[in-house]
Amino acid sequence: MKFDPIEVKDKLDRTIILRSATPDDADALIDYLKVTTAETTYLIREPEEVTLTHEQEAAFINSCLDSDKSLLLVAIINGKHIGNCSLNPIGSYKRYAHRCDVAIALYQEFCGCGIGRIMLEQVLEVAKGLGFEQAELEVISDNKKAIALYEKLGFVKYGTFPNNMKYKNGEYASADWMMKKL
């Protein structure tokens, strides 16, 4: 779906533009995936697993733009992509039609500035407007800052997946499943 651009201010009074991703963003989004997966262990991929081509990413973006239930929202500061937040239906079956999945990530240098909260608030408002009744997400259990944000926005933890991810060094990380009624 298309999200008309809006301007918001972060905690540092910087102007952030929130808008739908477009195919022109494909290369920036691929670069972003490569950098953010190297910056944190909280994302699901290793940096070398980001092998998308421009054409594949552009096709994914177009599928989001063409969908009436999916959104890929990007945050831009001074013309630079700094993060994104997504909204997707859990499934295509009627019994799942009330549920959506949300996900968010920012470059580390922009974390803690209120941008993630603003993006999530916008995506949750869109989800509610689309008729979703609950938003769900998965977060690594020791990602305390993200969990605190999600709780402030009304998400509640309903369970934990032990050993959800296994890192290259052989260590495991559990993930919490959280949900918010819209």
Solvent accessible surface area in square Angstrom, and as a share of the most:
residue,aa,sasa,rsa
1,M,43,0.19
2,K,147,0.62
3,F,27,0.11
4,D,116,0.60
5,P,88,0.55
6,I,58,0.29
7,E,126,0.56
8,V,28,0.16
9,K,111,0.47
10,D,10,0.05
11,K,153,0.65
12,L,111,0.55
13,D,102,0.53
14,R,68,0.25
15,T,53,0.31
16,I,0,0.00
17,I,61,0.31
18,L,0,0.00
19,R,58,0.21
20,S,9,0.06
21,A,1,0.01
22,T,50,0.29
23,P,44,0.27
24,D,135,0.70
25,D,13,0.07
26,A,0,0.00
27,D,80,0.41
28,A,42,0.32
29,L,5,0.03
30,I,12,0.06
31,D,78,0.41
32,Y,5,0.02
33,L,34,0.17
34,K,92,0.39
35,V,66,0.38
36,T,2,0.01
37,T,10,0.06
38,A,73,0.56
39,E,72,0.32
40,T,26,0.15
41,T,82,0.48
42,Y,82,0.31
43,L,46,0.23
44,I,141,0.72
45,R,85,0.31
46,E,41,0.19
47,P,41,0.26
48,E,107,0.48
49,E,96,0.43
50,V,7,0.04
51,T,106,0.62
52,L,58,0.29
53,T,65,0.38
54,H,76,0.34
55,E,121,0.54
56,Q,97,0.43
57,E,11,0.05
58,A,13,0.10
59,A,61,0.47
60,F,96,0.40
61,I,1,0.00
62,N,62,0.32
63,S,63,0.41
64,C,8,0.05
65,L,27,0.14
66,D,121,0.63
67,S,32,0.21
68,D,107,0.56
69,K,68,0.29
70,S,13,0.09
71,L,0,0.00
72,L,12,0.06
73,L,0,0.00
74,V,0,0.00
75,A,0,0.00
76,I,16,0.08
77,I,11,0.06
78,N,152,0.78
79,G,73,0.70
80,K,95,0.40
81,H,11,0.05
82,I,0,0.00
83,G,0,0.00
84,N,23,0.12
85,C,0,0.00
86,S,18,0.12
87,L,0,0.00
88,N,45,0.23
89,P,49,0.31
90,I,56,0.29
91,G,28,0.27
92,S,110,0.71
93,Y,158,0.60
94,K,191,0.81
95,R,211,0.77
96,Y,93,0.35
97,A,60,0.46
98,H,62,0.28
99,R,49,0.18
100,C,0,0.00
101,D,53,0.28
102,V,3,0.02
103,A,53,0.41
104,I,34,0.17
105,A,23,0.18
106,L,18,0.09
107,Y,21,0.08
108,Q,86,0.38
109,E,123,0.55
110,F,12,0.05
111,C,60,0.36
112,G,70,0.68
113,C,14,0.08
114,G,16,0.15
115,I,1,0.01
116,G,8,0.08
117,R,91,0.33
118,I,34,0.17
119,M,0,0.00
120,L,0,0.00
121,E,70,0.31
122,Q,42,0.19
123,V,0,0.00
124,L,13,0.06
125,E,120,0.54
126,V,25,0.14
127,A,0,0.00
128,K,126,0.53
129,G,70,0.67
130,L,43,0.21
131,G,49,0.47
132,F,6,0.03
133,E,100,0.45
134,Q,17,0.08
135,A,0,0.00
136,E,4,0.02
137,L,7,0.04
138,E,92,0.41
139,V,9,0.05
140,I,11,0.06
141,S,29,0.18
142,D,88,0.45
143,N,23,0.12
144,K,138,0.59
145,K,178,0.75
146,A,19,0.15
147,I,24,0.12
148,A,43,0.33
149,L,37,0.18
150,Y,18,0.07
151,E,97,0.43
152,K,143,0.61
153,L,18,0.09
154,G,38,0.36
155,F,4,0.02
156,V,76,0.44
157,K,105,0.45
158,Y,126,0.48
159,G,28,0.27
160,T,62,0.36
161,F,94,0.39
162,P,102,0.64
163,N,93,0.47
164,N,54,0.28
165,M,25,0.11
166,K,131,0.56
167,Y,47,0.18
168,K,151,0.64
169,N,108,0.56
170,G,35,0.33
171,E,109,0.49
172,Y,114,0.43
173,A,14,0.11
174,S,35,0.22
175,A,0,0.00
176,D,7,0.04
177,W,69,0.24
178,M,1,0.00
179,M,19,0.09
180,K,45,0.19
181,K,132,0.56
182,L,46,0.23
